[in-house]
Every structure is written in structure tokens, then in C-alpha cells.
Amino acid sequence: MTDAGRLAFLDEFRSGPQTRGLLEELVAGNSVPLKVMEVCGTHTMAISRHGIRQAVPEELTLISGPGCPVCVTANADIDAFIELALLPDVIATTFGDMLRVPGTRMGLAEARGQGARVQVVYSTLDALKIARENPDRSVVFFGVGFETTAPTVAAALLEARQTGVDNFFVQSVHKVVPPALEALSSAPELAVDAYLCPGHVTAIIGPEAYAPVASRYGIPCVVTGFEPADILQGLIMLSRQKAEGRSQVEVQYTRGVRAGGNPAALALMEHVFEPCDAAWRGLGTIPGSGLAISEEFAAHDALRRFPVDVSYSREPRGCICGAILTGQKTPRDCGLFGGACVPEHPVGPCMVSSEGTCAAYYQYES
């Protein structure tokens, strides 16, 4: 497809007439209260950026969920990586969002000021390259993310083992989405009516992964793309399911998601990782929701190689990121929002990440 063709294709999902028509359809077809949680940080940003929350009918409430991987990473995991970064002869590598996330004692930026060697990378393979170029140092990559980033980390670990890069390590705090949805669905205080499911994650795991949520809890699920028209069409599909008394998994994002997901990526993850219990900010420990480095690749597991003590770890005082990530609160409910906590001086991760709910509200809904 030519550049002009690509732009024309995108315009179909962004144009005023297209979105106005979908919004009119949504207003006309939505007559019962419906609380919809978007489970993707990219959706959160899109909803705020395009004013969708303010445009939908008042019967429709949009709440944000635990869709930001940086935000749901527990403080103890962040503190552990900072402790690793402070070790002598370690080069700590991470994506840019993590640099300003506060830990209990300090963030990575402050650790760098104390002499830690912290490098921002754009891919896991960049971190592996740094390890090759610095054979006298241990290079640790902070493996944060959902099923979208886990395959790339798995690929780097596989290549490190196959090519003998023995100084490359990963602290894996990867998480998988379906167990978190089940945890949310079983929490009566949340009372979520429907889910907008993440397009990129579902491209890896396949829409079938949400079937237990729809069947066991009676909660409709629709996988959508990230343009305004995608989201509005997804909301129409959810409203229609609710009106018809159906609870199914449907895919609006058919141009990016197919049944069965990505078998190659799934096989790679299964080869390198194994399920484990994982701590989520706001949700606590969810059984089987994490990806630990398997025994076969244990030589590259950072915390097995360098055990650190984070018994001092605690959540930021006054921060309600946990409640925001579970849809119980909005950023405006936080006494720190826009005052003590701003992007330049964040108190919690929801204000730091490019996919964080507080960052979205601050930038587009303040």
C-alpha cells in the first residue's frame, strides 16, 4: 500500500463524518446504564485525546483498567531493579518510561545521579547489543510489559543463550492479561458491565483467551483498535450485546486480530517463560498472571544471579494509582493530582507512563 493509500485508510477511522455517524448510532442505541472498562493504556490515551469520554451518552460510563504495564508494576519490582542498577559493574537497561517512575527510596534517574549506569533502549535487542559490547559488565534488562513485549524479550534470551552472551540478564516482571480480567470480574465492588479488550495483546494471544470472562462472569468483551471510530464501534457492539442479553467475545479490530493469535510468538513465550504468580499494583498477587524465566534459561535470570533485598519497599504515600488502575477512582479523586503530582514531578507511575491514566487526564482532560 502506498503512503497515500495508508493515509486514506487511516482517515476512514479518524474522519469527522465517520466518527459523528458512529456517535449518533451509539447515542440512539444506548438506553441502559453501562459501565465499560478499557483494558489497554493505548485505549485510555485515545479516549482522553479524542474527547470520547465527554462525547458518549450519559448512560455510558467509561472507566480505565490495569492496561498500563509500567503502572501495574509493583513498587517492590521497581525497587529491585533500582537495587540491581546500583550494583558495581552492572549496566541497567530499560525503556524510557521507567526512568522517571519513583521507587520507594529513589527512581532510576536519581540512581543514575548516584553513579548507576542506566541506559534507555528502544528494544530488547539493543540491550543485548550493549551486553556484547561490554563483556566485562553485567547488562540487566528490565522486562516490563504484557504479551506484546514478552515475545521480544524471549527472543533476546534465546539469542543470548545460543550465541553465548553470558553477561546478559533479564528481570522479568511480565504479566498476562486474562487472569487480571478474571480477578477484576470476580470483584463485586467493581461491577464492570463490559470490557474493551486490548488490540495489540489480543493479536498475540487470540480473542479466545477472554472466553472464560464472557461465559463465567457474563461480561461482554469486544476487542477494538485504537482510532476513534474503532473505539466508538466497539462501544456500539458492547451496547448491542448488553441490550440483547448476550455475553460474548467479539472482534472489532479484524484488521489486526485473528483467531488463535500469533502461534509463533506464543510458542516462543512458552519456550522461554513459565507461568508464575505476580503482584499487580492495585490488584495484589494474581495466581498465574506472571511470566517467570524458565529453568532452561535460569542463567540469564537477573534476580537469581543477583539477589537483592527490597524488604523496605512500600507504595507512595497519598498516591491512589492502585484504585485508579482498578476503575474504583479517577485521577480527579486524588488529592495529589495536578498539584504535588504532575508529569515533571510524578508521585506515582500513572502520571509517568505514556499510557498512564493520570497522564492522559492531565494532558487532555484537565
Secondary structure, DSSP 8 states (H G I E B T S, - for coil): --HHHHHHHHHHHH-HHHHHHHHHHHHHH--S-EEEEE--HHHHHHHHHTTHHHHS-TTEEEEE-S--HHHHB-HHHHHHHHHHHHSTTEEEEE-GGGGG-B-SS-BHHHHHHTT-EEEE-SSHHHHHHHHHH-TTSEEEEEE--STTTHHHHHHHHHHHHHHT-TTEEEEE-EE-HHHHHHHHHT-TTT---EEEE-HHHHHHH-GGGGHHHHHHH---EEE--SSHHHHHHHHHHHHHHHHTT---EEES-TTT--TT--HHHHHHHHHHEEEEEEEETTTEEEEEEEEEE-GGGGGGBHHHHS----TT----TT--HHHHHTTS--GGG-TTBTTTBBTTB-SSGGGTSTT-HHHHHHHHT-
